[in-house]
């Protein structure tokens, strides 16, 4: 059996909320936002929500989520947070974290408060949060948003309002330790979350799986299991089979992240592939290189990751060519979007290579990390 799939305007969260309520109740399935490629007219009856992600290569992947998976995630979150409460939506609904705020609101019975500003302004966020009336108050942010609240904490009235949140979930990318420590020092009730669209969003809180979620490490890779897992990827059975595996009667999602579990606490240490998370968005270093290599004289360019206190990670380009950062950024933005724009172009006499002739990415990544993402001579 199938049901219709329709796109909803992600910039109208109230409309998405209504469409989501109907989808979870068995109505038309929804894909929040404008599809990047043609979407199917129908989906399997079990699918309630489809989240479009960039995937590891920049090619859109469509994660198919059932109502059962989304509601299981909401129930696990509610239990971990101490009960039902009212949520403030500060993230786009085309992302799973934004949809999760709406799912949790439906599960709790409290209408969400919408923060509609396209640019995250700390003062506007605090002012909007005054509309929260329930005993328990929650919100979900990415680290860059939390950083703006922390930076504005000199305003004691603003700080007092933000402290009213019983929990501020922070995810989408790694939260810098210094930012987390400062937020806690200010009295903000912050919890780091880990998960993805394939797990109905954050399902590990401060390293501890919530609800019936399980985590384990297989060959250095983090795998997650539980009722929150997606059905798979629409129209891509090969990607589904590669990401979701069954072992000993349980279905596991292979996250692509490296990590370790010590005393029951999961610590994510990096990525197995070349995808970075910058400002909550997936950015493919391979895709950046393909764009840059197409530019005259830049065939030797290498894109690596560099840590960023604000965005988590950012791309940095190394090359022996004389192109300017402005030229490279313009080409990358035109092809892949602003999140993929490199923050620095570092000119070297010769791009270091391994004995097999491939670029020495490890040494370049270490050098970029030592610079902290600071602009190179090509700025």
N, C-alpha and C positions, 0 to 999 in steps of 0.2 A: 504494500500500500504506500501511497505517496500523499504529499500535501503541497500546496502552492508555496513558493518562495518569493518574497518581494523585498525590495530595498526600501529602507526608511531614511529620512533626512537626518543625518547624525547631528546637525547643528540645531535641531529642535528636540531637546531631551525630553520635554513633556510628551511629545508625540511618540518618541521611542518608548517611553514608559508605558503608554497605552498599548502600543503594538506588541511590546514584550509581554505584557500581562496576557494578552490574547494568545500569543504564541505558546506560552507556558501552559495555557489552559487547553491547548489542542487546536488553535486556529492557525492561520498562515504562519509559516516560518519566516524569520526576518534576517536580513543582512544589513546591519547599520552602516550608513554611508553610501557613497557612490561607487559601484563596482568598477574595478580597473579594467576588467575584461568581461565579455558577455557571461552572464550567470544563467544557470539552468532555470527553467520555469517551475520545476517541482523538485522536491527532495524526499528522501525516505520519511515515512510517518514519524519515526523516532526523533528526527532532527527538528529542533525548535529555533535555534539561533546559529547563524554562520558568521564567523569572524574572519575577515580577510587580513592576512599578514603578508609581509614581504617575502618570508622564507629566506633560506640561507644564500640564495643566488640572486635575490631581488625579484624573482618571478613570484607573483602572488600565489599564496596558498590559502585555501578556504577551509577553515577548521569547523567541522560540523559537531555541534553540541546538542545533546538531548536535554529536555526539561529535567529529567531525573538527575543528570550530572550537575546542572546548574543549581538545582535546589539542594542537592547533597552538599555542594560547596557552601551554600548559604547557611545550611543547618550547622555544618561543622564550624563555620566562622562565628555564628551566633553563640554557640556553646563555648567557644574559646574566648569570646569577648565578654562573657558574663550575662548574656541575655539579649532580647530584642531591643533595638534602639532606633533612633532616627539618624539618617545618613545625609551628608552633604556631598553633592556631586561636583567635583572640581576637575574631572578628567573627561576627554572626549568619549562619546558612546560608541565610536567605531573601534575602540580598544576594549579588551576583555575586562580590564580593571574598571572602566566606566560602566559597562553593562552589569558587572557584579554589584556595583553600588545600587543599581536599580533592582536587580534580583533580590538583594538583601532587604531592600525597602519593601518590596512586595511580600516577602516572607515575614517581615516584622509587623506589617500592618500600619507602619508610619509613612506618610508621604515624604519623599525626599525634598531637600532644599537644593535648588539649582544655583550654581555659581556660573553665570553665563559669560563672563569676560573672556575674550579670546586670549588676552595677555594676562598672565597670573600676576596680580597686584596684591601684595600682602594686606594692605589696608582695606581694599575692597573685599577680599576674602573674609577678613575678620568681621567686617560690617555685615556681610551676607549671612555669616554663621549665627548672628544674633537671632535669626528667625527659627533656629532649632529650639524646640519646646519640650521634647521628650526627656525623661530622666537620664537616659543613656544617649550619648552623642558620639557619632563616629564620622570619619572621613578617610579617603584614600588618596595618596599623593605620590608623585615621583620625587626623587631626591632634589631635583632643581627647584621644585616648588617648596619643599621643606627648607631649603637653603634660603629662599627669599623670606620666609617667615622668621627664620633665625636671625637674618641680617636686620630685620625690622624690629627685633625684640627690645631695642632701646625705648620704643614706645610702650610704656608700661600698661596703658589701657589696651592696646592691641595684644600684648602678651597675656593679659588677664583673660581676654576673650578666647584666645587660642588654647589656653590651659583648661578651658571648659570642656574640651573634647576628652571623653573617657578613653578613646584610643585613636591614634593617627597611624593608619597603615601606610607603610612606605615600601614601594617595590618598583618593578619595571626594569631595574638595573641595580648594581651594587651600590649601597649607601656608604659614602666615605666615612671611615671610623671617626674622624675629627668632627664631621657634621653630626653624626649620631651622638657623640659624647657631649657636644655643645647643646643639642636639643634636650637631652636628658638633664643636663645641668640647669637649663632654663625651666625645668618642670614640665616639659611636654611629654605626653604619654605615647611614645613612639614604639611601634612594633615593625620590624623588618619582615617582609613577606617574600616568598619565593614560589614561583609557579609560572605558568604560561597559558596561552589560549587552549593548548592541548590538555590542560589540567583544570579547566574552568577557572583559571586565574590562580591567585595565591592560595596555596594549600599547605605551605610550611611556614609557621610563624616563629621567628627567632630561632630557626634551625630545627624546630619540632613539628613533625607532621600533625595536622589537625584532623579530628574526626577519625574516619576509618582509613585515612591515607597512610601508605607505607612508603618508605624510602630505603634504597639500598645502593651499593656501589658494585658495578659489574665491569671488570677490566678498566677501572678508573673512571667510568662514566656513571653519572647519577641516573637512576631509574626510579620512577614513581608509579604506584599502583593505588587503586581505590575506586569508589563509585563516581569520582569527579572526572574520569577520563573521557575525552572526546570520542565520538564514533569513528573519526578518522578525517581524511581530507577529501573534499568533494572532487570527483572526477580524477583522482590520482591514487589508484590502488597500490601502485608500486611504492609511493612515498608513505602510504598508510602502513603497508607491510614492513617497511624499513623502520618506522618510528614506534609502532605498537607491536609488541611480541607477547606470546603466551608461554608461560613456563609454570609447570607444576599446578596447572589449573587456574592460575592467576594471570591477568592481563597487565602488562607493564608498558609505560611510556619511556622511551630512551630519549633523554633530554638533550643530549649533545653537550652537556656541561660536565666538567671534571669536578671531583669533590672527594670528600672523606666524611666518615661518620665516626665521631669520638664520643663515647659515653652517651650514645643515643642522639647526639646533636649533629645535624648535617651542616657541613661547611662547604660552600661552592667555591672552587679555586680558579675556574676559568672555562674556556670554550675549547671543544675539540676541533672546531672548524675555524673559518676565517671571519665569522660574523661577530660584530661587536654590538653592544647596546648603548646607544648615544641619545640621551634625553628621552629614554623610554622607547626608542624606535630601533628596529633592527637595521644595521648598516653592513653591507657586504663589502669587505676589502677587495675581494676578487672582482666584483662588479665595478668598483672604482678603478681598479687597474685596467680593466678592459676599456673604459672610457678614456683614461689618460694615455694608454698605449696608442689609441687612434689619433692622438694629436701629433703633429710633425715633430720629430726629433726626440720623442719621449718613450721610445720603445723599451728603455731600460728602467723605467720608473717602477718603484715598489711602494705599495701602500701597507702601512703597519698601524697597529693600535698604540695609543698613548693614553695614560690615565688623565682624567680631568675631574677636579673637585666639583665642578658644576654639572657636567653632563655624564659622568661615569667613565666613558671612554670616547676618544675622538680619533679621526684618521690623520695620519701624517704621511707625506709623500717624500721619498728620497729619489734623487735623480742626478745624473751628471749634466743634464741639459740646462739651458739658460732661460727656460720659460719662467714666467712670473706666477706667484701664487694666485693673483687675481684671474689670470687666464685659465688656470687649472680649475679653480673654484667655479668659474662661470660654466665651464664645460660639464663638470660633474653635477652641478645643480640643475642644469638644463636636462640632463639625461636621467638623473636618479633622485633629485629632490634635495632640499636644503640640508636635511639631516646628514647626508653623505658628504657634504663639503669638507675637504681637508682644512685643518686649522693652520698647517705649516707646510712649507716646501723647503726641504733641506738639500742644498747642493753639495755633492761630494765629487771628488776627482774621478772616482770609479766606484760603482756600486759593488760592495763586497760579495764574493761568490763562494760557494762550497766547492769541494773537489769535483762534484758531479755537474758543475756549471750552473746550478740553480742559485738564486739570490740567498745570501745568508740572512734570512729574516729574523733569526733569533738575535743576532748582534744588532741589527737595525732597530728591533723592538726595544732592546735594552737601552740603546742610545736615546731613542725617542722618550722612553720612560724617565731617563735621567734629566731630560730637558723639561719634563712636566707639561708637554704640549705647547711649550712656548714657540712663537713664530720663528721660522728660520730666515735665512738671508733673503729668501724669495718673497717675503711679506710685502 
